[in-house]
Amino acid sequence: MPTRARDRLLDTAERLFYAEGIRSVGVDRIVAESGVGRASMYRHFPGKDDLVVAVLVRRDEAWRAWLRDAVDRLAGPVPADRDDRPLAVFDALAERFARDDFRGCAFINTIVETADPGSVAHEVADAHKKAVTAYVDGLLAAAGYQRHTALAGQFVLLMDGAIVTALRERTPAAAGLARSTAVALLRTG
């Protein structure tokens, strides 16, 4: 059962890690900004790495739920075209990119910051990317694409590239470019 102190620690850490990076934010700052005592922090999370993993697990669940809901909303209950649902992932990303607090993908950022592929944080970030790929694969399979698994990998590559480009260029336009590339992929798929 989560406690209020635990939730405050997670909320604060998630906000700071996403805005400023995992390495640049120390435990002292998280404790200070959350209003949770140091002893309580260490009761919930034995170390910063444990807190990072908990933040990523929670963010993974929330982000994937957001993507599913956004695709459902953007594609509509009965899509007019079989491509509506798979392509809606790019429309969802465009909305995300337009937010003032957009700072890229927390999971890509984590993979970059944690150079050790054997670290638990890196593994959680990798599992997130695999889960997103499986979701996109399901959308493409439901749309009737025979090469849905290969297309899903290509879609996620486009999604990740659009995320990085949107962060670099500070515009949601990258999602539209990725979407048009995905349309071309579907024509060959």
QUIGILIN-V917805 format. One record per helix or strand of 3 or more residues. SS is the DSSP state (2 for helix, 1 for strand). FROM is the first residue (numbers start at 1). TO is the last residue. If there is no record, write none. Layout:
{{SS | FROM | TO} {SS | FROM | TO}}
This chain:
{{2 | 4 | 20} {2 | 27 | 34} {2 | 38 | 44} {2 | 48 | 75} {2 | 84 | 97} {2 | 106 | 113} {2 | 120 | 142} {2 | 148 | 169} {2 | 173 | 188}}
